Amino acid sequence: MAPIAFSIGSLDIYWYGILMALTFISAYYISRHFARLYGLDVPVVENLYFLSAFVGLVGSRLGAVLPQWRYILENPWEIFSRGGMASHGAIFAIMVVGIFYVRKHKLRYWQLADAAAPILPVGHIFIRLGNFLSGELYGPPTDLPWGVEFPTTMGPVHPTQLYEVAAALIILPFAWKWASKPKYHGYAFFRTLFVHSVVRFFLDFIRQHSQLYGPFVLSQIIALAICLITLPVIIVLDRRHAR
């Protein structure tokens, strides 16, 4: 793997950073597209996008370091240097900030959530490609023909980053369709978040493991909790819409 895309003098430009930037650019244009489709005030949605981009970065960072909160309390400066980002932290932080933003601007919260639904799989496509090129978050050893050998492994391993990219590529057209013609506010968001969480739950069985809590890692517990919340919500809202 080659985590460095190119260098400008002594400055190394990493693939992860480039792909992260592509995530933000894609999210910007996706939010503008659905703002126009829903007849929303585009500048207001753009302001929410920029706020969400900042809050998402902070939330993803906090989500990565909070499981090691005892260590961080003893070494507080490592909150800035210790590696890792957590998508669940970003999603939660953006949803909380969104509550206050929609109240201020008198917007429909779940309609904006629908507009953001396709951003979730797009973000995972770019970010997991960045993880792959950085040689991180791979799975256990495998003899399968598509196994990949990273610089830090002793042989071929499951490229779980690419498994998640493949899953996101499958989810994306459905998320786009759901967001383009939502049957009710929240229709696209809840479905996309549910399917993504199902994929995340099962893939984390074969991905590099962090600390176990019983049989699961923390990200699996969060994904399972999201599934247990969103599935009943989807069922109830579908039945209410059908009536």
C-alpha positions in Angstrom: 0.0 0.0 0.0 1.1 3.6 -0.6 -0.5 5.9 2.0 1.3 9.0 0.5 -0.2 10.2 -2.8 2.6 12.7 -3.6 4.9 15.1 -2.0 5.5 18.8 -2.4 9.0 19.4 -1.1 9.0 18.1 2.4 5.2 18.1 2.7 3.6 14.7 2.2 0.0 14.6 0.9 -1.8 11.5 2.0 -4.5 9.6 0.2 -6.6 9.6 3.3 -6.6 13.4 3.4 -7.5 13.6 -0.3 -10.3 11.1 0.0 -11.6 12.9 3.1 -11.6 16.1 1.1 -13.6 14.3 -1.7 -16.1 13.3 1.0 -16.7 16.9 2.0 -16.9 18.1 -1.6 -19.4 15.3 -2.4 -21.5 16.1 0.7 -21.6 19.7 -0.3 -23.0 19.0 -3.8 -25.4 16.3 -2.5 -26.8 18.7 0.1 -27.3 21.4 -2.5 -29.0 19.0 -4.9 -31.6 17.8 -2.4 -32.1 21.3 -1.0 -33.2 22.4 -4.4 -35.3 19.2 -5.0 -37.1 19.8 -1.7 -37.6 23.5 -2.4 -35.5 24.6 0.6 -33.5 27.8 1.0 -30.2 26.7 -0.5 -27.9 29.2 1.4 -29.5 28.1 4.7 -28.8 24.5 3.9 -25.2 25.4 2.8 -24.6 27.0 6.1 -25.8 23.9 7.8 -23.5 21.9 5.7 -20.4 23.9 6.7 -21.5 23.7 10.4 -22.0 19.9 10.1 -18.6 19.4 8.4 -16.9 21.0 11.4 -19.1 19.4 14.0 -18.7 16.0 12.2 -14.9 16.2 12.4 -15.0 17.0 16.1 -17.6 14.4 16.8 -15.7 11.7 14.9 -12.5 12.5 16.8 -14.3 12.4 20.1 -16.0 9.2 19.2 -12.6 7.6 18.5 -10.9 8.7 21.8 -13.8 8.5 24.3 -13.5 4.6 24.6 -9.9 5.3 25.9 -11.1 8.1 28.2 -9.0 6.9 31.1 -5.8 7.1 29.1 -6.8 10.4 27.5 -7.4 11.9 31.0 -3.9 11.0 31.9 -2.5 12.1 28.5 -4.9 14.9 27.4 -2.7 16.2 24.6 -3.0 12.9 22.8 -6.5 13.7 21.9 -5.0 15.7 19.1 -2.2 13.2 18.1 -3.7 9.8 18.8 -5.0 8.3 15.5 -8.6 7.4 14.7 -12.0 8.7 13.6 -15.4 7.3 14.4 -18.3 7.7 12.0 -20.9 7.1 14.8 -19.5 10.0 16.7 -19.8 12.3 13.6 -23.4 11.2 13.0 -24.4 11.7 16.6 -22.8 15.2 16.8 -24.4 16.4 13.6 -27.8 15.2 14.6 -27.6 17.0 17.9 -26.4 20.3 16.3 -29.1 19.9 13.7 -31.8 20.1 16.3 -30.8 23.6 17.3 -30.2 24.7 13.7 -33.7 23.7 12.4 -35.4 25.3 15.4 -33.6 28.6 14.7 -34.4 28.5 10.9 -37.8 26.8 11.2 -36.9 23.9 9.0 -38.2 20.3 9.1 -35.5 18.2 10.9 -36.2 14.8 9.3 -36.6 16.3 5.8 -33.0 17.6 6.1 -32.0 14.2 7.4 -33.4 12.7 4.2 -31.3 15.1 2.2 -28.2 13.9 4.0 -29.0 10.2 3.7 -26.9 9.6 0.5 -24.0 11.3 2.1 -23.5 8.4 4.5 -22.7 5.7 1.9 -20.7 8.2 -0.2 -18.6 9.1 2.8 -17.9 5.4 3.6 -16.8 4.8 0.0 -14.1 7.5 0.2 -13.1 7.0 3.8 -12.8 3.2 3.6 -10.7 3.6 0.4 -8.5 5.8 2.5 -8.2 3.2 5.2 -7.3 0.6 2.5 -4.5 2.7 1.1 -3.3 3.5 4.6 -3.1 -0.2 5.4 -5.5 -0.1 8.4 -8.7 -1.7 9.6 -8.1 -4.9 7.7 -9.4 -8.3 8.7 -7.9 -11.7 9.8 -5.6 -13.9 7.6 -7.2 -15.6 4.7 -6.4 -18.0 1.8 -9.1 -16.5 -0.4 -7.8 -15.3 -3.8 -8.7 -11.7 -3.1 -6.7 -11.6 0.2 -4.4 -8.6 0.4 -1.0 -8.4 2.0 -0.3 -5.1 3.8 3.1 -3.9 5.0 2.1 -4.7 8.6 0.8 -8.2 8.0 2.6 -11.5 7.7 0.5 -12.6 4.8 -2.8 -12.1 3.0 -5.7 -10.8 5.1 -9.4 -10.0 4.4 -9.6 -6.5 2.9 -12.6 -5.5 5.0 -12.2 -1.9 4.0 -13.1 -3.0 0.4 -16.0 -5.1 1.7 -17.5 -2.0 3.2 -16.8 0.0 0.0 -18.7 -2.7 -1.9 -21.6 -2.6 0.6 -21.7 1.3 0.4 -21.8 1.1 -3.4 -24.8 -1.2 -3.2 -26.5 1.0 -0.6 -25.9 4.3 -2.4 -28.4 4.0 -5.3 -31.1 2.9 -2.8 -30.3 5.8 -0.5 -30.5 8.2 -3.5 -33.8 6.8 -4.6 -35.3 6.9 -1.1 -34.1 10.5 -0.7 -35.4 11.6 -4.2 -38.9 10.4 -3.5 -39.4 10.1 0.3 -42.8 8.9 1.3 -42.6 10.8 4.5 -39.9 12.9 6.4 -37.2 10.6 7.7 -38.0 7.9 5.1 -34.6 7.9 3.4 -32.6 8.6 6.6 -33.9 5.8 8.8 -33.6 3.2 6.0 -30.1 4.2 5.1 -28.9 4.3 8.7 -30.5 0.9 9.4 -28.9 -0.8 6.4 -25.6 0.8 7.0 -25.7 -0.3 10.7 -26.5 -3.9 9.7 -23.5 -4.0 7.4 -21.3 -2.4 10.1 -22.4 -4.9 12.8 -21.5 -8.0 10.7 -18.3 -6.7 9.1 -16.9 -5.8 12.5 -16.7 -9.5 13.3 -13.8 -9.8 10.9 -12.2 -6.4 11.1 -9.3 -5.4 13.3 -10.7 -5.6 16.8 -10.5 -3.0 19.5 -11.5 -3.7 23.1 -14.2 -6.3 23.4 -17.3 -5.8 25.5 -18.6 -9.3 25.8 -18.6 -10.8 22.3 -18.8 -7.4 20.6 -16.6 -4.4 20.0 -18.1 -0.9 20.9 -18.9 -0.1 17.3 -21.0 -3.3 17.0 -22.9 -2.4 20.1 -23.6 1.1 18.7 -24.6 -0.4 15.4 -26.9 -3.0 17.0 -28.5 -0.2 19.2 -29.2 1.8 16.0 -30.8 -1.2 14.3 -33.0 -1.8 17.4 -34.2 1.8 17.3 -34.5 2.5 13.6 -36.3 -0.8 12.6 -39.3 -0.2 14.9 -39.4 3.4 13.8 -39.5 2.4 10.1 -42.3 -0.1 10.8 -44.4 2.3 12.7 -43.9 5.2 10.2 -44.6 2.9 7.2 -47.9 1.7 8.8 -48.9 5.3 9.7 -48.2 6.4 6.1 -50.2 3.5 4.7 -53.2 4.6 6.7 
